[in-house]
Amino acid sequence: MTAMLSADVKIDTMSVHLPRQIVNQILSHVQTDEAREVCGLIAARNGIPCRCHPISNIAERPAVRFVMDPAEQIDALRQMRNAGEELFAIYHSHPGSPAQPSSTDLQEAGYPEALYLIVSLSTRGVLEMRGYYIGDGRVEETALEL
């Protein structure tokens, strides 16, 4: 079920549960370099997020964009497959902008079945994390249960 937020973003009224351990790993990772977008993958087993895979950002302008290191990304996906896990989410940070998909995020989203988690570092004292499903011509924000 979805509700309209604006002309191009919907809010999914269903929520996604993220275990505290995974949230802590993501937040810890994004704080390692607050001037760059950091990124990674979240694995799940039977639909339950279970493992965080930090991936190096190799973008030419990492302060405003992320590009996952292809070798690390392939290795993480291989580890997931070998462990009987599946890709659950892709996360990255926005050092100076809100936790909303940028136009680049929308254009480059290549996994419509995955949740896209964005962490904003531009808030004062509190990190903001929001989740979206992006792809097939849609952008749906999903409530996160931590």
C-alpha positions in Angstrom: 0.0 0.0 0.0 1.4 3.5 -0.9 0.4 7.1 -0.2 1.5 10.0 -2.4 4.3 12.3 -1.0 4.7 14.4 -4.2 4.3 14.0 -7.9 7.2 11.5 -8.2 7.8 10.1 -4.7 5.4 7.8 -2.9 5.5 6.7 0.7 5.1 2.9 1.2 3.0 2.4 4.2 4.6 -0.9 4.9 7.7 -0.8 7.0 11.1 -2.6 6.9 12.7 -3.8 10.1 16.5 -3.3 10.4 18.2 -5.0 13.3 20.1 -2.7 15.6 23.4 -4.4 14.8 23.1 -3.6 11.1 22.0 0.0 11.8 25.0 0.5 14.1 27.4 -1.0 11.5 26.0 1.4 8.8 26.1 4.4 11.0 29.6 3.6 12.2 30.8 3.1 8.6 29.3 6.4 7.3 31.0 8.3 10.2 34.5 7.0 9.2 34.7 9.7 6.4 32.2 12.5 6.8 33.5 14.4 3.8 32.9 11.5 1.3 29.9 9.4 0.4 30.5 5.9 1.8 28.7 2.9 0.5 28.0 -0.8 1.0 25.6 -3.7 0.7 23.3 -5.4 3.2 22.8 -9.2 3.0 19.7 -11.0 4.2 18.9 -14.6 5.0 15.2 -15.5 4.5 14.4 -11.8 4.1 16.0 -10.8 7.4 19.0 -8.4 7.2 22.0 -10.2 8.7 25.3 -8.8 7.4 26.9 -5.5 6.3 29.4 -5.4 3.5 31.2 -2.0 3.4 32.4 -1.3 -0.2 35.0 1.3 -1.2 33.8 4.4 -3.0 35.9 4.9 -6.1 34.0 7.9 -7.6 36.1 10.7 -9.1 34.1 13.2 -6.9 33.4 11.1 -3.8 32.0 14.1 -1.8 29.0 14.2 -4.1 28.7 10.7 -5.6 29.4 7.1 -4.9 30.6 4.4 -7.3 31.2 1.0 -5.6 34.5 -0.7 -6.3 33.5 -3.4 -8.8 35.8 -6.1 -7.4 34.6 -5.5 -3.9 31.0 -5.5 -5.0 31.4 -8.7 -6.9 33.2 -10.3 -3.9 30.4 -9.3 -1.5 27.7 -10.7 -3.8 29.7 -13.9 -4.1 30.0 -14.2 -0.4 26.3 -13.7 -0.1 25.5 -16.4 -2.6 27.9 -18.8 -1.0 26.4 -18.2 2.4 22.8 -18.7 1.1 22.1 -15.0 1.5 20.5 -12.5 -0.9 21.0 -8.7 -1.5 18.7 -6.9 0.8 19.8 -3.3 0.6 22.4 -0.8 -0.8 23.4 2.0 1.5 25.3 5.2 1.0 25.7 8.5 2.8 25.1 12.1 1.8 27.6 14.3 3.6 26.0 17.6 2.8 22.5 16.9 1.6 19.2 15.3 3.0 18.6 11.6 3.1 16.7 11.6 -0.2 17.7 10.2 -3.5 19.6 12.6 -5.7 19.0 12.7 -9.5 22.2 10.6 -9.9 20.9 8.1 -7.3 17.7 7.8 -9.3 19.4 7.4 -12.7 22.0 4.8 -11.5 19.7 2.7 -9.3 20.2 -0.8 -10.8 18.6 -3.1 -8.3 14.8 -2.4 -8.1 14.3 -5.3 -5.7 16.8 -3.9 -3.2 16.1 -1.3 -0.5 18.2 1.9 -0.9 19.3 3.3 2.4 20.5 6.9 2.5 22.1 8.4 5.6 22.4 12.2 5.8 25.3 13.6 7.7 24.0 17.2 7.2 21.9 17.1 10.3 23.0 18.6 13.6 24.0 15.9 16.1 21.7 13.2 14.8 22.2 11.1 11.7 19.1 10.7 9.5 18.5 7.4 7.7 15.7 6.8 5.2 14.8 3.9 2.9 13.6 3.8 -0.7 12.7 1.4 -3.3 13.9 2.8 -6.6 13.4 1.4 -10.1 11.0 0.5 -12.8 9.9 4.1 -12.9 9.1 4.4 -9.2 10.5 5.9 -6.1 8.8 4.7 -2.9 9.9 5.8 0.5 9.5 3.0 3.1 9.2 3.4 6.8 12.2 1.9 8.7 11.8 0.1 12.1 15.0 0.1 14.0 
